[in-house]
Amino acid sequence: MTVAGRLSAALLAAAFLAAAPLSLAACSGDDAGATGADLARDFGCLTCHTETGSDLAPTLTGLWGSKVALSDGTTVTADADYVRRSIVNPPADVVAGWEATMPFFPVDEDQVDLLVEYVRSLG
């Protein structure tokens, strides 16, 4: 897909996510008993980060521990620091070949920890 096509798809996804209500747990920060998978679903992460990848975002499956080429020409290891940074500051480490289209989400530290563990569980 072209850059313009990806951008159009990302804008469409962002509009969908803006219109879709988050679960009560995600909105209130009351995630007692919530799992990282629950939060990933509730925040809409899985709309773009599908199991097999999409035209919107790379897959999270098999990401953990891999080497990730970034758009600035550097390479990082997909570890807890990288995943956390990608969640709280999406444009910080843009994957090579992708645009910085991931929106910022209002996540607290406990939610970030759960999301990082979820990504770890995907391998």
HELIX and SHEET records of a PDB file:
HELIX    1   1 VAL A    3  ALA A   19  1                                  17    
HELIX    2   2 LEU A   24  SER A   28  1                                   5    
HELIX    3   3 GLY A   36  ASP A   42  1                                   7    
HELIX    4   4 CYS A   45  CYS A   48  1                                   4    
HELIX    5   5 ALA A   80  VAL A   88  1                                   9    
HELIX    6   6 PRO A   90  ALA A   92  5                                   3    
HELIX    7   7 GLU A  109  SER A  121  1                                  13    
SHEET    1   A 2 LYS A  67  ALA A  69  0                                        
SHEET    2   A 2 THR A  75  THR A  77 -1                                        
END                                                                             
